[in-house]
Amino acid sequence: MSDPVPASRLDQELAAQLSEFAAAGLRRELRRVAGRHGTTVTIDGRPLVNFSSNDYLGLSMHPALKEAAARAVADHGAGSAASRLVCGSLAIHHELEEHLAEWCGTPAALAFSSGFAAATGTIPALVGSDDVVILDKLTHACCIDAARLSGARIRVFRHNDLTMLADHLRWADSLGGESRPRVLVITESVFSMDGDRAPLRELIELKERHGAFLLLDEAHAAGLLGPGRAGLADALGLRSRVDIHLGTLGKAVGSAGGFIAGSRTLVDYLIHRARSFVFSTAPVPAATAAAMAGVAVIRSVEGERLAHQAWRHALTLSKAILQTPDAISTIIPWQLGDERRAVEESLRLREAGFLAPAIRYPTVARGQARIRFTVSAAHTGDQVKQLLVHAGFGNMWTAS
């Protein structure tokens, strides 16, 4: 038997940092999910009702998506075998993009392997060191990382603070000179951790007044808002005034991947310059076909019914936890502040049969730890009721 290999200096340093994470209540683990059935997942041999998924309409288990994925594997194989620009641009990729463009009300769309890849490919392709990116402080990490990668001058405005955004836009105007920088404003429509919405109409008016462009991340709004359920811009009748629509196919759509929707010129340009598109193997056929089926369900009468069901559950949780008369998203944060307390509450809920992990730094700021509940159309009213009871909101639920 060989002697154990001594820990390298790198491993020793990393182990020390992991110990610091644990001491601060920030140590994380991968939960091995042995199976899923509806809203129930099996972890460590125990069934848990899942209140942390982004599968807002329950489409990931929908028969139409599973059948579409199986057909795509039979017709096209398990993988796309190449990047889109070589020989991996399958017919179903083009069909999906046609469906996405129609859904978003834009001339064109481009599919990526993930929402993260869509952001990190698009933003550095559009802005560089001579340009300016202005982000909402709570914008998703993929857009923040992409802005840094671009080398552009970055300004951040306080969450939903239009006065501060206006200040940054005026500063960008002053840069002027021989060639005015391109100014890109980035925000989410529905924010992933707080579940609140951007003041989109006022934000669009501001960016238009200053000649800036807007990238709107609709990841947590698509499938739920608007007459076509394409997102907040759809709900407010503002789709044509958004320059770049960023979306994901792994949340309400029920599959995997991401996309950019916008003008034909924008998409043609990204085909040339978005490195995460140019240098990546094309999305797998199964996920592409499932996404196309998911968009079709969302836009159907069934999709309307599923969205209504998800909103009904969101309203119940919002009234009890946030004590608000309305629900503005299917994300309901239970603000706890202390990281250790958030972990303890998460473990307590797990013992009661619910999966609702603690959300901590760096996902949210230090001292703003929370349990982030998300609801799905697939949940039952009784599951929502029992969650509130075990979380300690039973009296508020009864009152609502």
N, C-alpha and C positions, 0 to 999 in steps of 0.2 A: 504494500500500500504506500503510495507516494506521500511525501510530507505535504502538509497544507501550504498553499502559496501565500506568503505574507501580503497583507494589504499594501497596495501601492500608496505613494504619497497623495496622489489624486484621490483615491478612495478614502483615505483618512480625512482629508479636508472636506470631502463631500459628506462623509458620515457626521462630522462635527456640525456642518450646516443643517443636516437633517435633524440632528438632536435639538438644534435651536428652533427649527420649525415646530417640533413636537412640544417643546417647552412653552411656545407662544400660542399653542392651540391651532397651529396651521399645518400640521402633518396631514397628508392626504393618502388615500389608498384607492386602488382600482377594485370596484365591486364586481365580482364575477357573476354575471347573470346567466343562470343555467337554462332559463326558459322564459318565454313571455306568452301570456294568454289574455288578450284584451288589455285591461289596465293592471293586470297582476303580473308581477315578475317573481321569479324564484331565485333567491340568494341564500347561500349556505343552507340549502335544503328547506328554506322557509318561504311560503308565499307572502308577498307584500303588495299592498295596493299602492301603485306608483303615482305620486303626485309631484313628480319632478321632470316628466317628459315634455318635449316640445311637440309631440304628436297631437296637436290641438284638435284635430277632427277625427282622430283614430284611423287615419287612412293607411298607416303602415301595415295594418293587418287586413285591409279591405280586399275582398276577393278579386275585384277588377285589377288592382295593382299587382297582386301575386300572380294572377293569370298572365298579365302583360309581361311581367318579368320572366316567367317560365317560357313563354313563346319567344321572347327575344334571345334567350340562351339557346333554344333549339334552332333558331334561324341564323343567329350571328355568332354564337359561341360565348365563352365565359368572359373574354376580354376583347378590346377593340384592336389590339395588336400593333398599334402605331399612334403617333400624334396625328392630330387633325390635318396638318399641312403635308403629311407624307402620304399615308393611305388609310388612316383611321377615321376619316370623316364619313361615317355610315349614314345611310338614308334616315335612320331613326333620329340621329343627332339633328339633322336639318328639319325633320318634322317637328321635333320638340321645340326647336327655336322658332318655328313658324307659330306654334301654339302659344309660346310664351309672349311673343310680340303682340299677337292678337289679344291675349289676356291683359297685358299691360297697356294696350292702346298705343303702341309705338310701331314705327316702320320695321324694326329689326330687333333681334336679340342674339346673344351669344352664350352658349353653355360652357361652364367650367366644371372641374372635378369637385369643387367645394365652394362654399361662399367665401371662405378665407382666400382661396386661390383667385376668385373673381376680384376681390378687393386688392390683393397684393399684385395682381397683374394689371389692373386697370389704372389705379391711382398713379403709380410711377410712370405709366405710359403717357399720362396726360399732363403731368406737371414735373418740373425739374428745379434745378438750383436757382433759376431766375424767377420762379413763380412762388405763389403763396397758397398754403392750405389752412383753412380755418375750421376747427372742429369743436363740436359740443363736447364738454368735458366727459360726458358719460357715453360717448360713441364707442361702439364695439372695438375690441382690441385689434381685429383684423384691419380696420381702417386706420387706427393709430399706427400700427406697424407699417402699413403701406405708405402712410405719409412720411414716416421716418426714412423708409427705403428710397423715397423719391428724391430726397435731398432738398426739397422745397423749404422755404421759410415757413415755420409752423406757428400759428397762434391758436390758443384754446380759449373758448368763452365759457363762463359759468353755465351750468346746466339750464337750458331754455332761457337764458338771459339775453333778450334781444337788444338791450341797450349796450351790453358789452360786445355783442356781435357787430352792431353798428359802428362802435368805436374801432374795432379791428378792420372793418371794411373801409372806413375813412383813412385809416393808416395805410392800407394797401393802395388806396387811390393816390396817396401822396408820393408813392414810390415812382410813379410816372416815368419821366425820362424819355429817351428816344423810343424805347419799346416797353409798353405797359405790360407788367407781369400778368400772367393768367392767374385768376383767383378762383379757387375751388372751395366751396363750403360743403361740409359733410355733417350729416346728422342721421340719426335713426328716426323712424316715424313713431314706432312704439319701442320704448327702451327696455332692454332685456332683463335688467335686474330690478328696476322700480315699477315697470309696467305702466308708466305714464306716457303721454304723447307729446310730440313736438308741436309748437305753435306754427303749424306748417304754412298757413295762408300768410301770416305776417312775415315769416322767414323768407318766403318766396318773394314777397313784395320788396323786402330789403335787398336781397341778392340781385333782383332785377334793377333796382334803383342804382346799384353800384356796378352793374355790368359784370357780376360774378356768375359762376356756374354752380349748380347744386347737384351733389350725389346724395340720393336718399336711400337709406337702407330700410327696406320694408320687410325684413326677415320675420318679425314677430307680429306683423299686421296682415300680411298676405294670407288669404284663405278665410279671413274673419271680418274684414271691413270693406265696405263699398258695395254697390249694386252688383258688381261682378266679382266681389270679394278679392280684388287685386291689391288692396291695401288702403292706407290712409289717404293717399293722393286720389285714389278712385272714389273714396267716400266723400271727399270735399270737392270733387270735380276739377282737380288740379293736375291731372296726369300730363297734359301737354306742356305744362310750365315747369316740369321737372326735367333737367337735362340728362341725368343718368340715373336709371333705376337699378338698384342692387337688390338681388333676391336670393333666397336659398330654396332648395328643393328637399331639404332634410327636416323641415319642421311641419307646418300644416300640410304641405304637399305629400308628405309621407314616404319620400324616397331618399335620395342623396344627390348632392351636387349644388352648384350655384349658378347664377346667371347675371348678365348685364343686359338691360333693355334700353333702347334709345334710338337715335337716328341711324339710317343706313350708313352714313358717313362715319359715325362713331364706331359702329361695329366693324366696318371695313378697316378702319385704322387700328383697332385692337387686334384684329387678326394678324396684322403686321408687327405690332409693338408690345402686346401684353405677354410678357415672358412666361408667366404661369400657364398661358394657353399654348404658345408656340412650342415650348419645350416639355410639355407633359403628354403622356399617353392619353388618348381620348377617353371620356367617361365610359364606364362599362355598359354594355348594351342593356343588361337587366335593369340597372338603375335608371337609365334614360327612358326606357319604355314604361317603367313604373311611374316615373315623374309625369310623363305625358298622360297616363291614365289618371293620375292624381289631379292634375289640372282640369281634366274633363269632368271629374266628379265634383270638384269645387265649384265649377261654373254651372252645374246642373241644379235641378230642384232638390235633389238629395243633398247637395252641398249646402244649399240654403238651410235645409232642415238641420243638418249637422252643426252648422255655425250657430244657429239659434239655440241648440241644446248646450253647446259649449258656453255661450253667453249666459244661459240660465244658471249654470253651475258657478260661473264667475261672479254673478250677482250675489248669490248666496254667500260665497266666501268674502266678497268685498264688504257686504253689509256687516258681517260678523267681525272680521279682522280689521278692516280699514275704517269701519263705521261710516261708510259713504252710501248715499242712496242709489248710486249708479255704479256700474262696472265699466271701466274704460279700456281694460284689456283682460286677457285670460291669465295674466301673471299677477299674483297677489303676494307681495312680500310681507312676512311677519318680521318686523324690525326688532332685533334683540341687542345689537350693539356689541356686546362682549363676545369674542370668538369662542371662548370656552363654554359659555352658556349656550351658544348656538349649537355647538357640538353635542352638549348634554341633551338639549331639547330634541335634536335629530335622533339621538340614540333612544330616547324615551319613546318617540313616535315609532321607531323601528321595532321596539319591544311590543308595541301595541298593534303592529302589523301594517305600518305605513312606511313607504320609502319617500323621504323628503330630506335630502342631504343639506348640511349647513353650507351656506355660501359665505366665504371668508376672503380676506386679503390673499392674493392680489386681485381676485375677481372683483371685489369691492374695496373701498378704502378701509384703512385700519379703523377699528372701532365702529364699523357699520355692518357687522355680521348679521345675517338673517337666515330664516328659512324661506326659500322662494317656492311657494306653492304654484303649480300650474295645473289647469284643469283641461279636460278633454271631453269631447262629445261622447266618448266611450265610457266615461264614468257614470255611475248610477247616482240618483239622488241620495240613496242610503249611504253610499260610500262617502259622499261629501259631508253628510250629517255626522257620521261616525268620526271622520277626521276632525271636525270642529269640536266634538265632544272630547276626544283624546288630547287635542291641543289646548284644551282649557277654555274654549269659546262656546261651550254648550249653551250657557245662559243667553249669550248674545244671539246665537242661532235661533233659540226659541223665541226671543223677543222680535227677531226680524220676520 
